[in-house]
Amino acid sequence: MTDTPPALWDSLPALRDRLADANGLLFCTDFDGTLAGIEIDPDAPALGENNRAALERLRDHDRVDVAVISGRELADLRERVGIDGIDYAGNHGLELHRDGESTTHPIARRRRRDLDTIVADIEERLDDTDCFVEDKSVSATVHYRTAPERESEVHDAVETAVERVAEGGFELSTGKEIVELTPTVAWDKGDAVSLLVADHDGWLPIYVGDDTTDEAAFRELSETGIGVHVGADPETAADYRTDDPDSVTRFLDWLADEGLAALDSRGAA
């Protein structure tokens, strides 16, 4: 869509009504730039205590399920969030942890050796820069936040390495001063959300995210759920927008309080 979506805070009455009409709530959220701020060091972001408390309150409700869906490696994401009893999707959904079991997309698993070679090639090409590659098992992210002036050089290095090793085998996508490499497979965050929604008939799905990779999830929910874009970019398929991770914390508090009360009003009616 081209029009800037309305502010989330102006739309809470409508959201409250939808929760009151729902059988339950499926709350899905990105991590970096959403639950935690964007950091130069990918090891730095952490889940704040207020967000943790709100997510645990949502998890503990008998008609709420929570999922964190991220481009991070699944093992890193689960350790960083550290909340039991919720679902996780890492590597944009290529890795899933549901109902206590973890799975990896078979094509992504088979392309691991090619990815190792590509990562080594990129690291050699960028060896004299401040840019670095984050190896995430079945995908990789090239970071240039410390050297934004090297954007063109980074893109060239990544494209050249992929073409040399496995042309057509990996897709490149861009984010906030990063380039991501994922195996060429028809699977993304939207597919991960769709898989979760299929298990929750009549529940209201909500997805909160800040980056281009979250757009697939927003599009997936365009008919049945609610997408919330974090940030000022008006080019989004989300239904609503909110400013930053601090405002996400306030939204989580609202959901864990007034949102759950609206959900409970269905059973009381």
Backbone hydrogen bonds, N-H to C=O, Kabsch-Sander energy under -0.5 kcal/mol:
donor,donor_aa,acceptor,acceptor_aa,energy
8,L,241,R,-3.0
10,D,7,A,-0.7
11,S,7,A,-0.5
11,S,8,L,-1.5
12,L,9,W,-0.5
15,L,11,S,-2.0
16,R,12,L,-2.9
17,D,13,P,-1.8
18,R,14,A,-1.9
19,L,15,L,-2.2
20,A,16,R,-2.1
21,D,17,D,-1.2
22,A,18,R,-0.5
22,A,19,L,-0.9
23,N,202,G,-2.6
24,G,202,G,-0.5
25,L,63,R,-2.4
26,L,204,L,-2.3
27,F,25,L,-0.7
27,F,65,D,-2.8
28,C,26,L,-0.7
28,C,206,I,-3.3
29,T,67,A,-2.0
30,D,208,V,-2.7
33,G,36,A,-2.5
34,T,31,F,-2.0
34,T,36,A,-0.5
35,L,31,F,-1.6
36,A,31,F,-2.0
44,A,41,D,-2.2
47,L,80,R,-0.7
48,G,35,L,-0.6
48,G,46,A,-0.6
52,R,48,G,-2.4
53,A,49,E,-2.6
54,A,50,N,-2.1
55,L,51,N,-2.6
56,E,52,R,-2.3
57,R,53,A,-1.9
58,L,54,A,-2.2
59,R,55,L,-2.7
60,D,56,E,-2.0
61,H,57,R,-0.5
61,H,58,L,-1.3
64,V,61,H,-1.4
65,D,25,L,-2.3
67,A,27,F,-2.4
68,V,87,D,-2.1
69,I,29,T,-2.6
69,I,67,A,-0.5
70,S,89,A,-2.9
77,L,73,E,-2.7
78,R,74,L,-2.8
79,E,75,A,-1.9
80,R,76,D,-2.5
81,V,77,L,-2.6
82,G,78,R,-2.4
84,D,82,G,-0.5
86,I,83,I,-0.6
87,D,66,V,-2.5
88,Y,97,H,-2.1
89,A,68,V,-2.4
90,G,95,E,-2.2
91,N,72,R,-2.8
92,H,70,S,-2.5
93,G,70,S,-0.5
93,G,90,G,-1.2
94,L,91,N,-1.6
95,E,90,G,-2.2
96,L,103,T,-2.6
97,H,88,Y,-2.9
98,R,101,E,-2.4
101,E,98,R,-2.2
103,T,96,L,-2.5
105,H,94,L,-2.6
109,R,105,H,-2.0
110,R,106,P,-1.9
111,R,107,I,-1.4
112,R,109,R,-1.2
115,L,111,R,-2.1
116,D,112,R,-2.2
117,T,113,R,-1.8
118,I,114,D,-2.4
119,V,115,L,-2.9
120,A,116,D,-2.1
121,D,117,T,-2.0
122,I,118,I,-2.6
123,E,119,V,-2.6
124,E,120,A,-1.8
125,R,121,D,-2.0
126,L,122,I,-2.0
127,D,124,E,-1.0
129,T,126,L,-1.9
132,F,143,H,-1.6
134,E,141,T,-3.6
135,D,133,V,-0.7
136,K,134,E,-0.6
136,K,139,S,-2.6
138,V,136,K,-2.5
140,A,181,L,-1.9
141,T,134,E,-2.2
142,V,179,V,-3.3
143,H,132,F,-3.0
143,H,141,T,-0.6
144,Y,177,E,-2.3
147,A,144,Y,-1.0
150,R,147,A,-2.3
151,E,148,P,-1.4
154,V,150,R,-2.7
155,H,151,E,-2.4
156,D,152,S,-2.3
157,A,153,E,-2.3
158,V,154,V,-2.5
159,E,155,H,-2.6
160,T,156,D,-2.5
161,A,157,A,-2.1
162,V,158,V,-2.4
163,E,159,E,-2.3
164,R,160,T,-2.0
165,V,161,A,-2.0
166,A,162,V,-2.5
167,E,163,E,-0.7
169,G,166,A,-2.7
170,F,166,A,-0.5
171,E,182,T,-3.5
173,S,180,E,-2.0
175,G,178,I,-1.9
177,E,175,G,-1.5
179,V,142,V,-1.9
180,E,173,S,-3.2
181,L,140,A,-3.0
182,T,171,E,-2.2
182,T,180,E,-0.5
184,T,169,G,-2.4
185,V,183,P,-1.2
187,W,185,V,-2.7
192,A,188,D,-2.0
193,V,189,K,-2.5
194,S,190,G,-2.5
195,L,191,D,-2.2
196,L,192,A,-1.6
197,V,193,V,-2.8
198,A,194,S,-2.0
199,D,196,L,-1.2
200,H,197,V,-2.3
203,W,200,H,-1.9
204,L,24,G,-3.1
206,I,26,L,-2.7
207,Y,226,I,-2.5
208,V,28,C,-1.6
209,G,228,V,-2.1
214,D,211,D,-1.3
215,E,212,T,-1.4
216,A,213,T,-0.5
218,F,214,D,-2.0
219,R,215,E,-2.7
220,E,216,A,-1.8
221,L,217,A,-1.5
222,S,219,R,-1.2
225,G,221,L,-2.5
226,I,205,P,-2.3
228,V,207,Y,-2.8
229,H,227,G,-0.5
229,H,240,Y,-2.9
230,V,209,G,-2.3
231,G,229,H,-0.6
231,G,242,T,-3.1
236,T,234,P,-1.8
239,D,227,G,-1.4
240,Y,227,G,-2.2
241,R,6,P,-1.8
242,T,229,H,-2.4
247,S,244,D,-0.7
248,V,244,D,-1.5
249,T,245,P,-1.9
250,R,246,D,-1.5
251,F,247,S,-2.0
252,L,248,V,-2.8
253,D,249,T,-2.1
254,W,250,R,-2.1
255,L,251,F,-2.9
256,A,252,L,-2.6
257,D,253,D,-0.7
257,D,254,W,-0.8
258,E,254,W,-0.7
259,G,254,W,-2.6
260,L,255,L,-1.6
261,A,257,D,-1.8
262,A,258,E,-2.2
263,L,259,G,-2.2
264,D,260,L,-2.6
265,S,261,A,-1.3
266,R,262,A,-0.6
266,R,263,L,-1.1
267,G,263,L,-0.6
268,A,264,D,-1.4
269,A,265,S,-1.2
